[in-house]
Amino acid sequence: MWNGVLPEKTQTWKDRMRSFVERELVPRESLLPPFASRLPFAELRDIVAGLRAEGLWGLAVPQALGGGGLGFVGLCALREALAHTTLWSLAPLLGTEPPILLYDCNAEQRERYLLPTIRGERQGCFALTERGAGSDAAAIQLRADPDGDGHYVLNGAKIFTSHADEADYALVFGVTPAHADHSAGITLFLVDHGTPGFEIVRQLDTMGGDRPSELRFENCRVPADRVLGEVGNAFTMAQRWFACDRVALQPPIAIGAATRCLMLARSAGVASDREIGPMSLQLDAAREMMYAAAWKADADLDIRHEASMVKATATTVALHVVDRVIQWFGPDGYGPNLPMERYYRDIRRFTIAAGTHEIQQFVVARGLLKGYAALDCVEGGVR
Ligand SMILES: Cc1cc2nc3c(=O)[nH]c(=O)nc-3n(C[C@H](O)[C@H](O)[C@H](O)COP(=O)(O)OP(=O)(O)OC[C@H]3O[C@@H](n4cnc5c(N)ncnc54)[C@H](O)[C@@H]3O)c2cc1C
């Protein structure tokens, strides 16, 4: 069970990431225009080279795949440290987001997608949400029909796909019809950028500066060997990915960012101990909750229930803390010369992307009402 102390090796890597952030990333923060989420290419190339030289690349990827094997607890620790810069939003390019969905790749897909992605040579994007089918992801409509000639034909649209404009391939969820071998269900396809019939229609502006895309698929033929995992089984895979995102991708960023804001408030002397104390207490509670769930994930326990609790709690607490710190700094806190306003916009996104706040609460309530989880659950997986 999680004992509240990071393993020594993980703590060492977390400290190294913090030093790297202070030394290499914080000084570059002013290079990021207020409503952009990308640095000039030359800067990015230097940062990536530095991360690799420090051994900070791919640490949370399993050792069997050439990574550092730090697992979910390690992933939380690294990303918490990374969030001490507003440049955390470069994370998809910085080797701190393990491509977990691709762990289901077969041997050929492994060479073509998984390993190059781990090495940082190729990048994917996650295309699940459709208009009217985000919270209710099982309602997606994109059709993927076998053509009887070794291909599936994709027809439909996706929306809010992050990083689609710079990705080399998309992980596309589509509905496959019933077949002799399987019933109708949702299937995941690896679709290379540039495949005829696959088009980025437009990018959508957001308050965080990232610009997710709308995608269109029109008679887009994808070879059957680009099915990732089993036909009809992708919903389970998506749920596994969401559990990871909700514990180890969004919460550590929210918690790390809010912690930095609180530290800035303390060193600037803009708040009293009485004001800082309650914020720090709430942050610590969210942090402990996150690591406890990450520990369960590392122990291969089902964390769907905990994942929703962690995401909702960490985001709410972090938003509240950053909001308070903005207030303590007054007009300076509201402006772009301090990191709070960007963090606020970034964290606000977590109340929507990868499952809204309301949906997390719904999942928690459903788990309790259906008996998947108990109100006094302390350890173990789903009861
Ligand atoms: C910046 C950003 C990046 C994103 N990146 C990706 C990506 O890379 N890939 C991807 O596939 N998707 C992505 N998304 C999409 C995101 O996951 C969905 O928008 C989100 O899950 C909400 O789904 P929806 O759009 O259907 O909203 P809706 O379900 O229409 O939600 C609208 C409102 O209704 C509420 N609501 C809906 N159902 C219920 C209910 N049963 N009970 C109570 N309230 C409810 C919601 O909480 C919300 O407040 C991204 C979104 C954003 C904003």
The ligand as an ORCA input file, in Angstrom:
! r2SCAN-3c Opt
* xyz 0 1
  C      -8.612     21.451    -24.912
  C      -9.283     20.143    -25.218
  C      -8.539     19.093    -25.728
  C      -9.182     17.891    -26.050
  N      -8.428     16.880    -26.593
  C      -9.040     15.732    -26.980
  C      -8.303     14.712    -27.668
  O      -7.088     14.807    -27.868
  N      -8.979     13.623    -28.108
  C     -10.312     13.460    -27.906
  O     -10.855     12.447    -28.331
  N     -11.049     14.415    -27.260
  C     -10.446     15.554    -26.809
  N     -11.185     16.539    -26.189
  C     -12.608     16.355    -26.030
  C     -13.054     16.173    -24.586
  O     -12.588     14.973    -24.034
  C     -14.587     16.240    -24.590
  O     -14.958     17.538    -25.056
  C     -15.159     16.026    -23.201
  O     -15.045     14.668    -22.838
  C     -16.622     16.466    -23.121
  O     -17.406     15.780    -24.034
  P     -18.444     16.546    -25.004
  O     -17.620     17.400    -25.886
  O     -19.336     15.545    -25.614
  O     -19.239     17.505    -24.050
  P     -20.729     17.347    -23.494
  O     -20.954     15.940    -23.007
  O     -21.660     17.865    -24.511
  O     -20.648     18.298    -22.250
  C     -21.279     19.574    -22.133
  C     -21.590     19.784    -20.656
  O     -22.627     18.851    -20.247
  C     -22.207     18.143    -19.101
  N     -22.729     16.777    -19.100
  C     -22.752     15.910    -20.143
  N     -23.295     14.731    -19.756
  C     -23.621     14.865    -18.437
  C     -24.216     14.000    -17.461
  N     -24.566     12.755    -17.757
  N     -24.372     14.468    -16.202
  C     -24.001     15.743    -15.882
  N     -23.455     16.611    -16.772
  C     -23.251     16.178    -18.016
  C     -20.695     18.127    -19.201
  O     -20.091     17.895    -17.919
  C     -20.419     19.520    -19.718
  O     -20.404     20.430    -18.664
  C     -10.581     17.742    -25.835
  C     -11.311     18.816    -25.317
  C     -10.690     19.999    -25.001
  C     -11.491     21.130    -24.437
*
